[in-house]
Amino acid sequence: MSASPYCRFSRICPTVQALVIRLIQEEFTPLLSLSTEAPASAWSRAVALADPSFLYCTAQEPTIRICPESYPMLRECLQRELAKAA
């Protein structure tokens, strides 16, 4: 049985989850209209609620990308949850 290149956020170890959350913050902060900066705990909760899927790309340099199907749901959940926390 071969391993799938896809992985849900909830299935990633906590150390990698923390790194992924930081990367999501960097990517999504400019896209979200938040009046104030949301705390790290709010980001963690929002990403965990969305539980996006990631794709491991191992071409020349290994990268982790948010699956296109997960992107809209993640953005919506981040906007909703972070607005509550801000």
C-alpha positions as CSV (number, residue, x, y, z in Angstrom):
1,M,0.0,0.0,0.0
2,S,1.5,3.3,-1.0
3,A,1.4,6.4,1.1
4,S,-0.9,9.2,0.1
5,P,0.7,12.6,-0.7
6,Y,-2.3,14.2,1.1
7,C,-2.6,14.7,4.8
8,R,-5.2,16.4,7.1
9,F,-4.0,19.0,9.6
10,S,-5.4,17.0,12.4
11,R,-3.1,14.0,11.5
12,I,0.1,16.1,11.6
13,C,2.3,15.9,14.8
14,P,2.0,19.0,17.1
15,T,5.4,20.3,16.2
16,V,4.7,20.3,12.5
17,Q,1.2,21.8,13.2
18,A,2.8,24.8,14.9
19,L,5.1,25.3,11.9
20,V,2.1,25.0,9.5
21,I,0.1,27.5,11.5
22,R,2.9,30.0,11.2
23,L,3.1,29.5,7.5
24,I,-0.7,29.9,7.2
25,Q,-0.5,33.1,9.3
26,E,2.1,34.5,6.9
27,E,0.0,33.6,3.8
28,F,-3.4,34.6,5.1
29,T,-2.8,37.7,7.2
30,P,-2.7,40.0,4.2
31,L,-5.8,38.4,2.8
32,L,-8.0,38.8,5.9
33,S,-9.7,42.0,6.9
34,L,-9.1,42.0,10.6
35,S,-9.3,45.2,12.7
36,T,-6.7,44.0,15.2
37,E,-4.1,41.2,15.4
38,A,-5.6,37.9,16.6
39,P,-3.7,35.9,19.3
40,A,-1.8,32.7,18.4
41,S,-4.4,30.6,20.2
42,A,-7.1,32.0,17.9
43,W,-5.1,31.0,14.8
44,S,-4.5,27.5,16.2
45,R,-8.2,27.1,17.0
46,A,-9.3,28.4,13.5
47,V,-6.9,26.1,11.6
48,A,-7.9,23.1,13.8
49,L,-11.6,23.8,13.1
50,A,-11.0,24.0,9.3
51,D,-8.7,20.9,9.4
52,P,-7.4,21.6,5.9
53,S,-5.7,19.0,3.7
54,F,-2.2,19.5,2.6
55,L,-0.3,18.1,-0.3
56,Y,3.3,17.1,0.0
57,C,5.2,18.0,-3.2
58,T,8.6,16.4,-3.5
59,A,9.7,17.6,-6.9
60,Q,13.1,19.4,-6.7
61,E,12.6,20.9,-3.2
62,P,10.0,19.4,-0.8
63,T,7.1,21.7,-0.1
64,I,3.8,21.5,1.7
65,R,0.8,23.1,0.0
66,I,-2.8,23.6,1.0
67,C,-5.0,21.5,-1.2
68,P,-7.0,23.7,-3.5
69,E,-10.2,22.1,-2.2
70,S,-9.3,23.2,1.4
71,Y,-8.3,26.7,0.6
72,P,-11.8,28.4,0.5
73,M,-13.0,26.7,3.6
74,L,-9.8,27.5,5.5
75,R,-10.0,31.2,4.5
76,E,-13.7,31.4,5.6
77,C,-13.0,29.7,8.9
78,L,-10.0,31.9,9.6
79,Q,-12.0,35.1,8.8
80,R,-14.9,34.0,11.0
81,E,-12.9,32.7,14.0
82,L,-10.2,35.4,14.0
83,A,-12.8,38.2,13.7
84,K,-14.4,36.8,16.9
85,A,-11.0,36.8,18.7
86,A,-9.8,40.2,17.6
